[in-house]
Amino acid sequence: MNDFRGLLLDFGGVLTTPLLPAVLAFEQREGLAEGAAITALYLDEEATRRTHALERGALTQTEWNTAAARSLGVAPGNLMGRIFADLRPEPALIGAAQAARRAGVKVGILSNSVGADPWDLYAGYELDLRYDAVVISERHGLRKPQLEIFQLALDRLELAAEECVFVDDTEQYLVAAAELGFTTVHAREPRATVARIEELLGLPLSEPA
């Protein structure tokens, strides 16, 4: 039996379907070349600074939309919502999180925000009802991989890092978490991710086939 008492989960790409296919589908809808949005929004230095500011709450989603639309040559209206329109809940991970919580594991969310207005990534997921701690970056002026935001999540869970498993789809955030003492899981494929969490927690968390 393992000693883990907590499970801390990223949101986008863990409790949702993957982000990249959604971005590629957006490019197709907007008539952009494949990879254009990735290059303009995530590989450009200035765009990266804007996204980090958005995640810390120093930039509004509308301001981000306006600047990103200019870079892409598309309309700015609800751009973030259009980019991620194809995201859906990931039932395997959501179910596993709730099963862990029913088994007595404290389960929290630690997410870098994309703003909440005009489009709210978290709408409909009932995070405050379904999880023991919810830390959204823009509410605290911090973002992953800053160690302070991981510590904030631990404080909300009232656990030490060594007592927790942290799951994220972004490798650099896993590195930061491991520095604090978390055991980490790189979320790539939902069933494999659930299987690894089950192994670490010593609990059955997946629905019967």
C-alpha positions as CSV (number, residue, x, y, z in Angstrom):
1,M,0.0,0.0,0.0
2,N,1.4,3.4,-1.0
3,D,1.4,6.4,1.3
4,F,0.1,9.0,-1.2
5,R,-2.8,11.0,0.3
6,G,-3.2,13.6,-2.5
7,L,-3.7,13.8,-6.2
8,L,-3.1,17.2,-8.0
9,L,-4.2,17.5,-11.6
10,D,-3.7,20.0,-14.3
11,F,-6.9,20.9,-16.2
12,G,-6.5,21.5,-19.9
13,G,-5.2,18.4,-21.6
14,V,-5.7,16.3,-18.5
15,L,-9.4,16.7,-17.5
16,T,-10.1,17.7,-21.1
17,T,-9.2,16.2,-24.4
18,P,-5.8,17.2,-25.8
19,L,-5.1,20.8,-26.7
20,L,-3.1,20.3,-29.9
21,P,-5.9,18.7,-32.0
22,A,-8.2,21.5,-31.0
23,V,-5.7,24.1,-32.2
24,L,-5.2,22.3,-35.5
25,A,-9.0,22.1,-36.0
26,F,-9.2,25.8,-35.4
27,E,-6.5,26.4,-38.1
28,Q,-8.6,24.4,-40.6
29,R,-11.8,26.3,-39.8
30,E,-10.0,29.7,-40.2
31,G,-8.3,28.7,-43.4
32,L,-4.8,28.9,-41.8
33,A,-1.8,26.9,-42.8
34,E,-1.2,23.9,-40.5
35,G,1.0,25.0,-37.6
36,A,0.3,28.7,-38.2
37,A,-1.4,29.2,-34.8
38,I,1.3,27.1,-32.9
39,T,4.0,29.2,-34.5
40,A,2.3,32.6,-34.0
41,L,1.0,32.1,-30.6
42,Y,3.3,29.6,-28.8
43,L,6.7,29.8,-30.5
44,D,6.9,33.6,-30.9
45,E,8.8,35.3,-28.0
46,E,6.4,38.3,-27.7
47,A,3.3,36.0,-28.0
48,T,4.7,33.8,-25.2
49,R,5.2,36.8,-23.0
50,R,1.6,37.8,-23.6
51,T,0.3,34.3,-22.8
52,H,2.3,34.2,-19.5
53,A,0.9,37.6,-18.6
54,L,-2.6,36.2,-19.3
55,E,-1.9,33.2,-17.1
56,R,-0.9,35.5,-14.3
57,G,-4.0,37.7,-14.7
58,A,-1.9,40.7,-15.8
59,L,-3.6,40.7,-19.2
60,T,-7.3,40.1,-20.0
61,Q,-8.5,37.5,-22.4
62,T,-10.0,40.2,-24.6
63,E,-6.6,42.0,-24.7
64,W,-4.9,38.6,-25.6
65,N,-7.5,38.0,-28.2
66,T,-6.9,41.3,-29.9
67,A,-3.1,40.9,-30.0
68,A,-3.3,37.2,-31.1
69,A,-5.8,38.0,-33.8
70,R,-3.5,40.6,-35.3
71,S,-0.6,38.1,-35.4
72,L,-2.8,35.5,-37.1
73,G,-4.8,37.8,-39.4
74,V,-8.2,36.6,-38.1
75,A,-11.1,38.2,-36.3
76,P,-10.5,38.9,-32.6
77,G,-14.1,38.1,-31.3
78,N,-13.9,35.3,-28.7
79,L,-10.7,34.1,-30.3
80,M,-9.7,32.0,-27.3
81,G,-13.0,30.2,-27.4
82,R,-12.7,29.6,-31.1
83,I,-9.2,28.2,-30.7
84,F,-10.4,25.7,-28.1
85,A,-13.9,25.1,-29.4
86,D,-13.3,21.4,-29.9
87,L,-12.1,20.7,-26.3
88,R,-14.3,18.2,-24.5
89,P,-14.3,16.6,-21.0
90,E,-11.9,13.6,-20.7
91,P,-14.2,11.0,-18.9
92,A,-11.4,8.6,-18.0
93,L,-9.5,11.2,-16.0
94,I,-12.6,12.9,-14.5
95,G,-13.9,9.5,-13.4
96,A,-10.5,8.5,-12.0
97,A,-10.3,11.7,-10.0
98,Q,-13.8,11.2,-8.5
99,A,-13.0,7.6,-7.7
100,A,-9.8,8.6,-5.9
101,R,-11.7,11.2,-3.9
102,R,-14.4,8.6,-2.9
103,A,-11.5,6.4,-1.7
104,G,-10.3,9.2,0.6
105,V,-7.6,10.8,-1.5
106,K,-7.6,14.6,-1.5
107,V,-7.9,15.7,-5.1
108,G,-7.0,19.2,-6.3
109,I,-6.7,21.2,-9.6
110,L,-3.7,23.3,-10.5
111,S,-4.2,25.1,-13.8
112,N,-2.6,27.9,-15.8
113,S,-5.6,30.1,-16.7
114,V,-6.5,31.4,-20.2
115,G,-8.8,34.0,-18.7
116,A,-12.5,33.5,-18.1
117,D,-14.2,36.3,-20.1
118,P,-15.6,36.1,-22.7
119,W,-14.8,32.4,-22.8
120,D,-14.5,30.3,-19.6
121,L,-12.4,27.1,-20.1
122,Y,-13.7,25.8,-16.7
123,A,-17.5,26.3,-17.3
124,G,-19.6,23.3,-16.6
125,Y,-16.9,21.2,-14.8
126,E,-18.2,22.2,-11.3
127,L,-14.6,22.3,-10.0
128,D,-15.4,23.9,-6.7
129,L,-17.9,21.1,-5.9
130,R,-16.0,18.2,-7.2
131,Y,-12.4,18.9,-6.0
132,D,-10.9,19.6,-2.6
133,A,-8.7,22.5,-3.8
134,V,-8.8,24.6,-7.0
135,V,-5.9,26.8,-7.8
136,I,-6.3,28.8,-11.0
137,S,-3.2,30.8,-11.9
138,E,-4.8,34.2,-12.8
139,R,-6.5,34.4,-9.3
140,H,-3.1,34.4,-7.6
141,G,-0.7,36.3,-9.9
142,L,1.3,33.2,-10.4
143,R,1.7,30.5,-13.0
144,K,3.3,27.1,-13.4
145,P,6.2,26.4,-13.2
146,Q,6.7,28.9,-10.4
147,L,7.2,26.8,-7.2
148,E,5.0,29.2,-5.2
149,I,1.9,28.1,-7.0
150,F,2.6,24.5,-6.3
151,Q,3.1,25.3,-2.7
152,L,-0.2,27.2,-2.7
153,A,-2.0,24.1,-4.0
154,L,-0.3,22.0,-1.3
155,D,-1.4,24.5,1.4
156,R,-5.0,24.2,0.2
157,L,-4.8,20.4,0.3
158,E,-3.0,20.5,3.7
159,L,-0.5,18.0,2.4
160,A,3.2,17.8,1.7
161,A,4.6,17.4,-1.8
162,E,5.9,13.9,-0.9
163,E,2.3,12.8,-0.1
164,C,1.0,13.8,-3.5
165,V,1.0,12.7,-7.1
166,F,1.0,15.5,-9.7
167,V,-0.4,14.9,-13.3
168,D,0.3,17.3,-16.2
169,D,0.6,17.2,-19.9
170,T,3.5,19.7,-20.0
171,E,6.8,18.2,-19.1
172,Q,8.5,21.4,-17.8
173,Y,5.8,21.7,-15.1
174,L,6.5,18.1,-14.0
175,V,10.1,19.0,-13.6
176,A,9.2,21.9,-11.3
177,A,6.8,19.7,-9.3
178,A,9.5,17.0,-8.9
179,E,11.8,19.6,-7.4
180,L,9.3,20.2,-4.6
181,G,9.0,16.4,-3.9
182,F,5.9,15.5,-5.9
183,T,5.8,12.1,-7.7
184,T,4.8,13.0,-11.2
185,V,2.9,11.5,-14.1
186,H,3.2,12.8,-17.7
187,A,-0.3,12.7,-19.1
188,R,-0.1,11.5,-22.8
189,E,-2.9,9.0,-23.3
190,P,-5.8,8.9,-20.9
191,R,-6.0,5.2,-20.2
192,A,-2.3,4.9,-19.7
193,T,-2.4,8.0,-17.4
194,V,-5.2,6.4,-15.3
195,A,-3.3,3.1,-15.1
196,R,-0.2,4.9,-13.8
197,I,-2.2,6.8,-11.2
198,E,-3.8,3.6,-10.1
199,E,-0.4,2.0,-9.7
200,L,0.9,4.9,-7.6
201,L,-2.2,5.2,-5.4
202,G,-2.8,1.5,-5.1
203,L,-6.4,2.0,-6.0
204,P,-8.7,0.9,-8.8
205,L,-9.8,4.1,-10.5
206,S,-11.0,3.1,-14.0
207,E,-14.5,2.1,-15.1
208,P,-14.9,-1.7,-15.9
209,A,-14.6,-2.4,-19.6
